[in-house]
Amino acid sequence: MTTRRVAVGGYAFGDSAPAARRLGLLADLFEPASRPFLARFAGRPLDLAVDLGCGAGHTTRLLASVLGPRRALGLDQSASFVALAAADAPPGVEFAVHDVTRAPFPCPPADLLSCRLLLSHLPDPPGLTRRHDRLATLSPPAPRAAAMFAQNLAIWGPQALEDGVAGEREVGGGWSRTWSSWPPAADRPRSPGSSASSPIGVRA
């Protein structure tokens, strides 16, 4: 069986309004782990910090909040997400449409380059070497995780059905209703591989 994913704006989940809401849920989920990671680079003067693959701008605003650069710039090839990010950008935070796999970037040399949840969208470049690998276990509040999984299915439902990874019942709304009333009763379907605590492993 061949699996196809249709990427819109460079994102496997597309850049629609539901996809933007999903990114908001992911931002909430990952902020507690991302904030202390970024804080390790705080305390040094930064003229320009660039967020690669900024999506709807959550990571760029977090970068600006934690590090306080004079200017924070978010780059993403999705014009839809960039417009959404720029709509409520705080002072000193800017966004531009750009494919981050292509140089030069539309800015002067940066003091810091950052990305979060970007590499999974890109092919491994030649010579890439993993320098640091740490596993973090996230235990998000159940309703937040439930909403995120419901968004995943809402966006990928038809393709999931075609690929055989979900059935008519799930794509028809069964999972969405289940996740919206967490925790599921014993007779309700669970997502494959789920558990009551739903820990999520993250490689940073």
C-alpha positions as CSV (number, residue, x, y, z in Angstrom):
1,M,0.0,0.0,0.0
2,T,1.3,3.4,-0.9
3,T,0.8,6.2,1.5
4,R,0.3,9.7,0.1
5,R,0.2,13.0,2.0
6,V,-0.7,16.2,0.3
7,A,1.3,19.0,1.7
8,V,-0.1,22.5,1.4
9,G,2.2,25.4,2.1
10,G,5.0,22.9,2.9
11,Y,3.0,21.4,5.8
12,A,1.9,17.8,6.0
13,F,-1.3,19.0,7.7
14,G,-1.7,21.9,5.3
15,D,-2.1,25.6,6.2
16,S,-5.9,25.8,6.6
17,A,-7.8,27.3,9.5
18,P,-8.1,23.9,11.3
19,A,-4.3,23.4,10.7
20,A,-3.6,26.8,12.3
21,R,-5.8,25.8,15.3
22,R,-3.8,22.6,15.6
23,L,-0.5,24.6,15.7
24,G,-2.0,26.7,18.5
25,L,-2.6,23.5,20.5
26,L,0.9,22.3,19.8
27,A,2.3,25.6,20.9
28,D,0.5,25.4,24.2
29,L,1.6,21.8,24.6
30,F,5.3,22.4,23.9
31,E,5.8,25.8,25.6
32,P,6.6,24.4,29.0
33,A,9.5,22.4,27.5
34,S,10.6,25.1,25.0
35,R,10.8,28.0,27.4
36,P,13.6,26.6,29.6
37,F,15.4,25.3,26.5
38,L,15.5,28.8,25.0
39,A,16.4,30.4,28.4
40,R,19.8,28.6,28.2
41,F,20.6,31.2,25.5
42,A,19.3,34.2,27.4
43,G,21.5,36.9,28.9
44,R,23.4,37.8,25.8
45,P,22.6,40.8,23.6
46,L,20.9,39.8,20.4
47,D,20.3,42.2,17.5
48,L,18.4,39.7,15.3
49,A,16.9,36.3,16.2
50,V,15.3,34.3,13.3
51,D,12.7,31.6,13.8
52,L,12.8,29.1,10.9
53,G,9.5,27.6,9.9
54,C,7.5,29.9,12.2
55,G,4.1,28.7,11.2
56,A,1.4,30.9,12.7
57,G,4.0,32.7,14.8
58,H,3.7,31.1,18.2
59,T,7.4,30.1,18.4
60,T,8.6,33.5,17.2
61,R,6.7,35.3,19.9
62,L,8.1,32.8,22.5
63,L,11.6,33.4,21.1
64,A,11.1,37.2,21.5
65,S,9.6,36.8,25.0
66,V,12.4,34.7,26.4
67,L,15.5,36.1,24.7
68,G,14.5,39.7,24.2
69,P,16.3,40.4,20.9
70,R,16.0,43.8,19.3
71,R,14.3,42.2,16.4
72,A,12.7,38.7,16.0
73,L,11.9,37.5,12.5
74,G,9.7,34.5,11.7
75,L,10.2,32.9,8.3
76,D,7.7,30.4,6.7
77,Q,6.8,29.5,3.2
78,S,3.1,29.5,4.0
79,A,1.7,32.9,3.1
80,S,-1.5,32.0,5.0
81,F,0.4,31.3,8.2
82,V,2.6,34.3,7.9
83,A,-0.4,36.6,7.4
84,L,-2.0,35.1,10.5
85,A,1.2,35.5,12.5
86,A,1.7,39.2,11.4
87,A,-1.9,40.1,12.3
88,D,-1.1,40.4,16.0
89,A,2.6,40.7,16.0
90,P,4.0,42.6,19.1
91,P,6.6,45.4,18.6
92,G,9.9,44.1,17.4
93,V,8.5,40.9,16.0
94,E,8.2,40.5,12.2
95,F,7.3,37.8,9.7
96,A,8.1,37.1,6.1
97,V,7.3,34.5,3.5
98,H,10.4,32.5,2.7
99,D,11.4,28.9,2.0
100,V,13.9,28.2,4.8
101,T,15.7,25.7,2.7
102,R,16.9,28.4,0.4
103,A,19.6,31.0,1.1
104,P,20.0,33.8,1.4
105,F,17.4,34.7,3.9
106,P,15.6,38.0,3.6
107,C,17.5,39.6,6.5
108,P,21.0,40.5,7.6
109,P,23.1,37.7,9.3
110,A,21.3,36.6,12.5
111,D,22.8,36.4,15.9
112,L,20.6,33.3,16.6
113,L,18.7,30.8,14.4
114,S,16.0,28.7,16.0
115,C,13.5,26.2,14.8
116,R,10.9,24.0,16.6
117,L,9.1,21.0,15.0
118,L,10.6,21.9,11.6
119,L,13.0,19.1,10.8
120,S,10.3,16.5,10.4
121,H,9.0,18.5,7.4
122,L,12.3,18.6,5.7
123,P,14.5,15.9,4.0
124,D,17.8,15.3,5.8
125,P,20.5,17.5,4.2
126,P,23.8,15.8,3.3
127,G,26.3,15.8,6.2
128,L,23.7,16.4,8.9
129,T,25.0,15.1,12.3
130,R,23.0,14.8,15.5
131,R,24.9,16.6,18.3
132,H,22.5,16.3,21.1
133,D,19.6,14.0,21.8
134,R,17.4,14.2,24.8
135,L,14.0,12.5,25.4
136,A,11.4,14.5,27.2
137,T,8.0,13.1,28.3
138,L,5.1,15.5,28.2
139,S,2.0,14.9,30.2
140,P,-0.5,17.4,28.8
141,P,-3.9,18.0,30.3
142,A,-6.2,15.4,28.8
143,P,-8.6,17.9,27.2
144,R,-5.7,19.6,25.4
145,A,-4.3,16.4,24.1
146,A,-7.9,15.3,23.1
147,A,-8.4,18.5,21.1
148,M,-5.1,18.1,19.3
149,F,-5.9,14.5,18.3
150,A,-9.3,15.5,17.1
151,Q,-7.8,18.2,15.0
152,N,-5.4,15.7,13.5
153,L,-8.2,13.5,12.4
154,A,-10.4,16.4,11.2
155,I,-7.6,17.5,8.9
156,W,-6.3,14.1,7.7
157,G,-9.6,12.2,7.9
158,P,-10.2,11.5,4.2
159,Q,-6.6,10.6,3.6
160,A,-6.5,8.4,6.7
161,L,-9.5,6.5,5.4
162,E,-7.9,6.0,2.0
163,D,-4.6,4.9,3.6
164,G,-6.4,2.4,5.8
165,V,-5.2,3.9,9.1
166,A,-8.7,4.9,10.2
167,G,-12.2,3.5,9.5
168,E,-15.5,5.0,8.5
169,R,-16.5,5.3,12.2
170,E,-13.5,7.2,13.2
171,V,-13.4,9.5,10.2
172,G,-17.2,10.0,10.5
173,G,-16.7,11.7,13.9
174,G,-16.4,8.9,16.4
175,W,-12.9,9.8,17.5
176,S,-13.7,13.5,17.7
177,R,-16.6,12.9,20.0
178,T,-14.5,10.5,22.0
179,W,-11.6,12.9,22.5
180,S,-14.0,15.7,23.3
181,S,-15.3,13.8,26.3
182,W,-12.0,12.5,27.8
183,P,-11.4,10.2,29.6
184,P,-13.1,7.6,27.3
185,A,-15.4,5.1,28.8
186,A,-14.4,1.4,28.6
187,D,-16.6,0.8,25.6
188,R,-15.4,3.9,23.6
189,P,-12.7,3.5,20.9
190,R,-9.3,4.8,21.7
191,S,-6.7,6.0,19.2
192,P,-4.1,3.3,18.3
193,G,-1.4,3.2,20.9
194,S,-3.1,5.5,23.3
195,S,-3.1,5.1,27.1
196,A,-4.9,6.7,30.0
197,S,-2.1,9.2,30.7
198,S,-1.2,9.7,27.0
199,P,2.5,10.5,27.6
200,I,4.1,11.9,24.4
201,G,7.8,11.3,23.8
202,V,9.6,14.2,22.2
203,R,13.1,14.2,20.8
204,A,14.7,17.7,21.2
